[in-house]
Amino acid sequence: MNVEEAGRVSVLDRGPGVPAEQRELIFERFWRGKGTASNGAGLGLAIVREIMNAHRGSIRVDRAPAGGASFTLCFAEDARPAAPAEHAVP
């Protein structure tokens, strides 16, 4: 895992990686690649993407430098919740 001051968190694995043509598809609900054996429902990455979108952030997947996949969560600076009006600092 890498954490950067710019508001990015990257999680790397050493698995087979994600083929370039499937990198957007893996964030779709219930999508699974051909021949993928899993006990999951295919919702995890779709949920992560929705959470990131709700906080004005993003997620992407790339090839990790040593092979495998690199998932990067990018948090926008303005994604922090606003302080309630009664507690706002002028």
Sequence and secondary structure as in RCSB ss.txt:
>XXXX:A:sequence
MNVEEAGRVSVLDRGPGVPAEQRELIFERFWRGKGTASNGAGLGLAIVREIMNAHRGSIRVDRAPAGGASFTLCF
AEDARPAAPAEHAVP
>XXXX:A:secstr
 EEETTTEEEEE  SS   GGGTTGGGSTT   TT   SS S HHHHHHHHHHHTT EEEEEE TTSSEEEEEE 
 GGGS    GGG   
